[in-house]
Amino acid sequence: MDVELVKVSSRGQFVLPLSIRKRFGIGKGEKLMLIEKDGVITLKPVKQLKKDIEEEIYLMLRAEKGWNLIGKGKAKKMAKNEFLKELSAW
């Protein structure tokens, strides 16, 4: 995980650090998707979205449900081999 601090200008702009731009191949004019969920802001390069946006949304909703279960202490615990078996079935 890379942590960077940025400062927001009076016009609401900030500079995306060079290390992040390089890692994700983000260049001038690149579009980013901004997602806000429960006070957390996520930026995602549009070019890295899967071609089938419905699948992307489906996966995001599944992740949200999973995080909600974890937050409520209702996450399912399983052994590594059991998890990998279930994962490969997806």
DSSP file (Angstrom, degrees, kcal/mol; ACC not computed):
  #  RESIDUE AA STRUCTURE BP1 BP2  ACC     N-H-->O    O-->H-N    N-H-->O    O-->H-N    TCO  KAPPA ALPHA  PHI   PSI    X-CA   Y-CA   Z-CA
    1    1 A M              0   0    0      0, 0.0     2,-0.5     0, 0.0     0, 0.0   0.000 360.0 360.0 360.0 135.9    0.0    0.0    0.0
    2    2 A D        -     0   0    0      2,-0.0     2,-0.5    18,-0.0    18,-0.0  -0.929 360.0-162.0-110.7 129.8    1.3    3.4   -0.9
    3    3 A V        +     0   0    0     -2,-0.5     2,-0.3     2,-0.0     0, 0.0  -0.955  14.5 169.8-115.7 128.2    0.3    6.4    1.2
    4    4 A E        -     0   0    0     -2,-0.5     2,-0.4    13,-0.0    -2,-0.0  -0.974  25.6-136.8-133.0 146.6    0.6   10.0   -0.2
    5    5 A L        -     0   0    0     -2,-0.3     2,-0.3     2,-0.0    -2,-0.0  -0.883  23.5-175.9-102.4 136.6   -0.6   13.3    1.1
    6    6 A V        -     0   0    0     -2,-0.4     2,-0.5     8,-0.0    10,-0.1  -0.927  18.3-135.5-128.8 156.5   -2.1   15.8   -1.3
    7    7 A K        -     0   0    0     -2,-0.3     2,-0.4     8,-0.1     8,-0.4  -0.938  16.1-135.4-114.4 132.6   -3.4   19.3   -0.9
    8    8 A V        -     0   0    0     -2,-0.5     6,-0.2     6,-0.1     2,-0.0  -0.737  21.1-137.2 -89.1 131.0   -6.7   20.5   -2.4
    9    9 A S    >   -     0   0    0      4,-3.3     3,-2.0    -2,-0.4    -1,-0.1  -0.200  31.4 -96.3 -78.5 174.6   -6.6   23.9   -4.1
   10   10 A S  T 3  S+     0   0    0      1,-0.3    -1,-0.1     2,-0.1    -2,-0.0   0.706 127.6  55.6 -64.3 -19.2   -9.2   26.6   -3.7
   11   11 A R  T 3  S-     0   0    0      2,-0.1    -1,-0.3     0, 0.0     3,-0.1   0.314 123.3-104.9 -95.1   7.4  -10.7   25.3   -7.0
   12   12 A G  S <  S+     0   0    0     -3,-2.0     2,-0.3     1,-0.3    -2,-0.1   0.664  78.0 133.9  80.9  16.5  -11.0   21.7   -5.6
   13   13 A Q        +     0   0    0      2,-0.0    -4,-3.3     0, 0.0     2,-0.3  -0.678  29.3 178.1-100.6 153.7   -8.0   20.4   -7.5
   14   14 A F        -     0   0    0     -2,-0.3     2,-0.5    -6,-0.2    -6,-0.1  -0.973  30.6-111.5-146.0 161.5   -5.1   18.3   -6.4
   15   15 A V        -     0   0    0     -8,-0.4    -8,-0.1    -2,-0.3     3,-0.0  -0.834  23.9-135.4 -97.1 125.1   -2.0   16.7   -7.9
   16   16 A L        -     0   0    0     -2,-0.5     5,-0.1     1,-0.1   -10,-0.0  -0.700  39.1-106.7 -75.7 120.1   -2.0   12.9   -8.2
   17   17 A P    >>  -     0   0    0      0, 0.0     4,-2.3     0, 0.0     3,-0.6  -0.106  19.1-122.1 -55.4 145.9    1.5   12.0   -7.1
   18   18 A L  H 3> S+     0   0    0      1,-0.2     4,-2.9     2,-0.2     5,-0.3   0.855 110.3  58.6 -56.6 -40.0    3.9   10.9   -9.8
   19   19 A S  H 3> S+     0   0    0      1,-0.2     4,-1.9     2,-0.2    -1,-0.2   0.883 110.0  43.7 -60.6 -37.5    4.6    7.5   -8.1
   20   20 A I  H <> S+     0   0    0     -3,-0.6     4,-2.0     2,-0.2    -2,-0.2   0.914 112.7  51.6 -72.2 -44.1    0.8    6.7   -8.4
   21   21 A R  H  X>S+     0   0    0     -4,-2.3     5,-2.5     1,-0.2     4,-0.7   0.913 112.5  46.5 -59.6 -42.5    0.5    8.0  -11.9
   22   22 A K  H ><5S+     0   0    0     -4,-2.9     3,-0.8     3,-0.2    -1,-0.2   0.932 109.9  52.9 -65.3 -45.5    3.5    5.8  -13.0
   23   23 A R  H 3<5S+     0   0    0     -4,-1.9    -1,-0.2    -5,-0.3    -2,-0.2   0.865 120.3  32.9 -59.5 -37.2    2.2    2.7  -11.2
   24   24 A F  H 3<5S-     0   0    0     -4,-2.0    -1,-0.2    -5,-0.1    -2,-0.2   0.368 107.6-118.4-103.3   4.4   -1.2    2.9  -13.0
   25   25 A G  T <<5 +     0   0    0     -3,-0.8     2,-0.6    -4,-0.7    -3,-0.2   0.887  52.0 167.1  63.6  39.2   -0.1    4.4  -16.3
   26   26 A I      < +     0   0    0     -5,-2.5    -1,-0.2    -6,-0.2     2,-0.2  -0.783   7.8 175.4 -93.5 121.0   -2.1    7.6  -15.8
   27   27 A G    >   -     0   0    0     -2,-0.6     3,-2.1     1,-0.2    -5,-0.0  -0.535  41.3 -52.5-115.2-177.6   -1.2   10.3  -18.2
   28   28 A K  T 3  S+     0   0    0      1,-0.3    -1,-0.2    -2,-0.2     3,-0.1  -0.289 124.5  13.9 -56.5 132.9   -2.4   13.8  -19.1
   29   29 A G  T 3  S+     0   0    0      1,-0.3    -1,-0.3    -3,-0.1     2,-0.0   0.414  88.1 150.8  81.8  -2.3   -6.2   13.9  -19.9
   30   30 A E    <   -     0   0    0     -3,-2.1     2,-0.4     1,-0.1    -1,-0.3  -0.361  42.8-128.7 -63.6 140.0   -6.8   10.4  -18.4
   31   31 A K        -     0   0    0     -3,-0.1    15,-2.2    -2,-0.0    16,-0.5  -0.737  22.0-164.3 -93.4 140.5  -10.2   10.0  -16.9
   32   32 A L  E     -A   45   0A   0     -2,-0.4     2,-0.5    13,-0.2    11,-0.0  -0.952  15.7-133.9-122.4 143.2  -10.7    8.6  -13.4
   33   33 A M  E     -A   44   0A   0     11,-3.6    11,-2.3    -2,-0.4     2,-0.5  -0.843  18.6-153.2 -93.8 130.0  -13.8    7.3  -11.8
   34   34 A L  E     -A   43   0A   0     -2,-0.5     2,-0.5     9,-0.2     9,-0.2  -0.917  12.5-173.7-106.1 125.1  -14.4    8.6   -8.3
   35   35 A I  E     -A   42   0A   0      7,-3.0     7,-2.9    -2,-0.5     2,-0.5  -0.977   5.6-165.5-122.2 127.4  -16.4    6.4   -5.9
   36   36 A E  E     +A   41   0A   0     -2,-0.5     2,-0.3     5,-0.2     5,-0.2  -0.952  15.4 164.0-113.5 129.3  -17.6    7.5   -2.5
   37   37 A K  E >   -A   40   0A   0      3,-2.3     3,-1.6    -2,-0.5    -2,-0.0  -0.921  69.7 -21.7-146.5 117.3  -18.8    4.9    0.0
   38   38 A D  T 3  S-     0   0    0     -2,-0.3     3,-0.1     1,-0.3    -2,-0.0   0.870 127.3 -47.3  52.9  43.6  -19.2    5.5    3.8
   39   39 A G  T 3  S+     0   0    0      1,-0.2     2,-0.5     0, 0.0    -1,-0.3   0.507 113.7 116.5  80.8   4.4  -16.8    8.5    3.8
   40   40 A V  E <   -A   37   0A   0     -3,-1.6    -3,-2.3     2,-0.0     2,-0.5  -0.926  51.0-154.7-109.0 128.5  -14.1    6.7    1.8
   41   41 A I  E     -A   36   0A   0     -2,-0.5     2,-0.4    -5,-0.2    -5,-0.2  -0.889  11.0-171.9-104.4 127.6  -13.2    8.1   -1.6
   42   42 A T  E     -A   35   0A   0     -7,-2.9    -7,-3.0    -2,-0.5     2,-0.4  -0.965   8.4-157.2-119.5 134.2  -11.7    5.7   -4.2
   43   43 A L  E     -A   34   0A   0     -2,-0.4    -9,-0.2    -9,-0.2    -2,-0.0  -0.926  13.0-178.7-108.2 135.5  -10.2    6.8   -7.5
   44   44 A K  E     -A   33   0A   0    -11,-2.3   -11,-3.6    -2,-0.4     2,-0.1  -0.991  31.4-116.2-136.6 127.4  -10.0    4.2  -10.3
   45   45 A P  E >   -A   32   0A   0      0, 0.0     3,-1.2     0, 0.0   -13,-0.2  -0.419  20.5-140.8 -61.1 130.0   -8.6    4.8  -13.8
   46   46 A V  G >  S+     0   0    0    -15,-2.2     3,-1.9     1,-0.3   -14,-0.1   0.861  98.6  62.4 -61.3 -36.9  -11.4    4.4  -16.3
   47   47 A K  G 3  S+     0   0    0    -16,-0.5    -1,-0.3     1,-0.3   -15,-0.1   0.721  99.1  56.7 -65.3 -18.2   -9.1    2.6  -18.8
   48   48 A Q  G <  S+     0   0    0     -3,-1.2    -1,-0.3     2,-0.1    -2,-0.2   0.472  81.2 111.6 -92.1  -0.9   -8.7   -0.2  -16.3
   49   49 A L  S <  S-     0   0    0     -3,-1.9     4,-0.1    -4,-0.2     2,-0.0  -0.419  80.3-102.2 -67.7 146.5  -12.4   -0.9  -16.0
   50   50 A K        -     0   0    0      2,-0.2     6,-0.1     1,-0.1    -1,-0.1  -0.376  27.1-118.7 -66.3 150.3  -13.5   -4.2  -17.3
   51   51 A K  S    S+     0   0    0      1,-0.2     2,-1.2     2,-0.1    -1,-0.1   0.848 107.8  64.6 -60.8 -33.6  -15.1   -4.0  -20.8
   52   52 A D    >>  -     0   0    0      1,-0.2     4,-1.4     2,-0.1     3,-0.9  -0.742  68.5-175.0 -93.8  93.1  -18.3   -5.5  -19.3
   53   53 A I  H 3> S+     0   0    0     -2,-1.2     4,-2.5     1,-0.3     5,-0.2   0.773  79.8  63.4 -61.4 -28.3  -19.3   -2.7  -16.8
   54   54 A E  H 3> S+     0   0    0      1,-0.2     4,-2.4     2,-0.2    -1,-0.3   0.893 102.7  49.3 -64.2 -37.8  -22.2   -4.9  -15.5
   55   55 A E  H <> S+     0   0    0     -3,-0.9     4,-2.5     2,-0.2    -1,-0.2   0.900 109.9  51.7 -65.8 -39.9  -19.6   -7.4  -14.3
   56   56 A E  H  X S+     0   0    0     -4,-1.4     4,-2.1     2,-0.2    -2,-0.2   0.926 111.6  45.9 -61.6 -45.5  -17.6   -4.7  -12.6
   57   57 A I  H  X S+     0   0    0     -4,-2.5     4,-2.4     2,-0.2    -1,-0.2   0.905 111.2  53.3 -64.7 -41.4  -20.7   -3.4  -10.8
   58   58 A Y  H  X S+     0   0    0     -4,-2.4     4,-2.2     1,-0.2    -2,-0.2   0.920 110.3  47.2 -58.6 -45.4  -21.7   -6.9   -9.8
   59   59 A L  H  X S+     0   0    0     -4,-2.5     4,-2.3     1,-0.2    -1,-0.2   0.878 110.8  51.8 -65.7 -37.9  -18.3   -7.5   -8.3
   60   60 A M  H  X S+     0   0    0     -4,-2.1     4,-2.3     2,-0.2    -1,-0.2   0.901 110.2  48.8 -65.0 -40.5  -18.4   -4.2   -6.4
   61   61 A L  H  X S+     0   0    0     -4,-2.4     4,-2.3     2,-0.2    -2,-0.2   0.892 110.9  50.2 -66.9 -39.0  -21.8   -5.0   -5.0
   62   62 A R  H  X S+     0   0    0     -4,-2.2     4,-2.3     2,-0.2    -2,-0.2   0.908 110.8  49.7 -63.6 -41.1  -20.6   -8.4   -3.9
   63   63 A A  H  X S+     0   0    0     -4,-2.3     4,-2.8     2,-0.2     5,-0.2   0.911 109.2  52.1 -63.7 -41.5  -17.6   -6.8   -2.2
   64   64 A E  H  X S+     0   0    0     -4,-2.3     4,-2.3     1,-0.2    -2,-0.2   0.925 109.8  48.6 -60.5 -44.4  -19.9   -4.3   -0.5
   65   65 A K  H  X S+     0   0    0     -4,-2.3     4,-2.1     1,-0.2    -1,-0.2   0.905 111.8  50.6 -61.8 -40.9  -22.0   -7.2    0.9
   66   66 A G  H  X S+     0   0    0     -4,-2.3     4,-2.4     2,-0.2    -2,-0.2   0.925 110.3  47.8 -62.8 -45.9  -18.9   -9.0    2.1
   67   67 A W  H  X S+     0   0    0     -4,-2.8     4,-2.7     1,-0.2    -1,-0.2   0.870 109.7  54.2 -64.3 -35.9  -17.5   -5.9    3.9
   68   68 A N  H  X S+     0   0    0     -4,-2.3     4,-1.5    -5,-0.2    -1,-0.2   0.914 108.9  48.2 -63.6 -41.9  -20.9   -5.4    5.5
   69   69 A L  H  <>S+     0   0    0     -4,-2.1     5,-3.1     2,-0.2     6,-0.4   0.911 112.0  49.2 -63.7 -42.3  -20.8   -9.0    6.8
   70   70 A I  H ><5S+     0   0    0     -4,-2.4     3,-1.5     4,-0.2     5,-0.2   0.923 109.1  52.8 -61.9 -43.7  -17.3   -8.5    8.1
   71   71 A G  H 3<5S+     0   0    0     -4,-2.7    -1,-0.2     1,-0.3    -2,-0.2   0.806 110.1  48.0 -61.7 -30.2  -18.4   -5.2    9.8
   72   72 A K  T 3<5S-     0   0    0     -4,-1.5    -1,-0.3    -5,-0.2    -2,-0.2   0.401 116.9-113.8 -90.9   2.5  -21.2   -7.0   11.5
   73   73 A G  T < 5S+     0   0    0     -3,-1.5    -3,-0.2    -4,-0.3    -2,-0.1   0.744  85.9 116.8  73.3  23.0  -18.9   -9.9   12.7
   74   74 A K      < +     0   0    0     -5,-3.1    -4,-0.2    -6,-0.2     2,-0.1   0.085  32.6 137.1-111.3  22.8  -20.7  -12.4   10.5
   75   75 A A        -     0   0    0     -6,-0.4     2,-0.4    -5,-0.2    -9,-0.0  -0.450  57.1-117.4 -71.6 142.2  -17.9  -13.3    8.1
   76   76 A K        -     0   0    0     -2,-0.1     2,-0.4     1,-0.0    -1,-0.1  -0.658  25.4-147.9 -80.7 129.9  -17.5  -17.0    7.3
   77   77 A K        +     0   0    0     -2,-0.4     2,-0.3     6,-0.0    -1,-0.0  -0.818  26.3 160.5 -99.6 139.0  -14.3  -18.5    8.5
   78   78 A M        -     0   0    0     -2,-0.4     2,-0.0     2,-0.0    -2,-0.0  -0.986  40.7 -92.9-152.3 160.5  -12.7  -21.3    6.5
   79   79 A A     >  -     0   0    0     -2,-0.3     4,-2.6     1,-0.1     5,-0.2  -0.299  42.3-107.8 -70.5 159.0   -9.4  -23.1    6.0
   80   80 A K  H  > S+     0   0    0      1,-0.2     4,-2.7     2,-0.2     5,-0.2   0.914 119.4  48.2 -54.6 -49.1   -7.0  -21.9    3.2
   81   81 A N  H  > S+     0   0    0      1,-0.2     4,-2.1     2,-0.2    -1,-0.2   0.882 111.8  49.9 -62.4 -38.9   -7.7  -25.0    1.1
   82   82 A E  H  > S+     0   0    0      2,-0.2     4,-2.2     1,-0.2    -1,-0.2   0.905 111.7  49.0 -65.1 -42.2  -11.4  -24.7    1.5
   83   83 A F  H  X S+     0   0    0     -4,-2.6     4,-2.9     2,-0.2    -2,-0.2   0.930 111.2  48.7 -62.7 -46.7  -11.2  -21.0    0.5
   84   84 A L  H  X S+     0   0    0     -4,-2.7     4,-2.3     1,-0.2    -1,-0.2   0.875 110.3  52.0 -63.5 -37.0   -9.1  -21.7   -2.6
   85   85 A K  H  X S+     0   0    0     -4,-2.1     4,-1.0    -5,-0.2    -1,-0.2   0.932 112.7  44.6 -63.2 -45.6  -11.5  -24.5   -3.6
   86   86 A E  H  X S+     0   0    0     -4,-2.2     4,-0.6     1,-0.2     3,-0.4   0.906 112.7  52.3 -64.8 -41.1  -14.5  -22.1   -3.3
   87   87 A L  H >< S+     0   0    0     -4,-2.9     3,-1.2     1,-0.2    -2,-0.2   0.898 105.9  53.2 -62.6 -41.2  -12.6  -19.4   -5.1
   88   88 A S  H 3< S+     0   0    0     -4,-2.3    -1,-0.2     1,-0.3    -2,-0.2   0.755 100.2  63.2 -68.2 -22.3  -11.7  -21.6   -8.0
   89   89 A A  H 3<        0   0    0     -4,-1.0    -1,-0.3    -3,-0.4    -2,-0.2   0.704 360.0 360.0 -73.0 -19.3  -15.4  -22.5   -8.4
   90   90 A W    <<        0   0    0     -3,-1.2    -1,-0.3    -4,-0.6    -2,-0.2   0.507 360.0 360.0 -68.2 360.0  -16.2  -18.8   -9.2
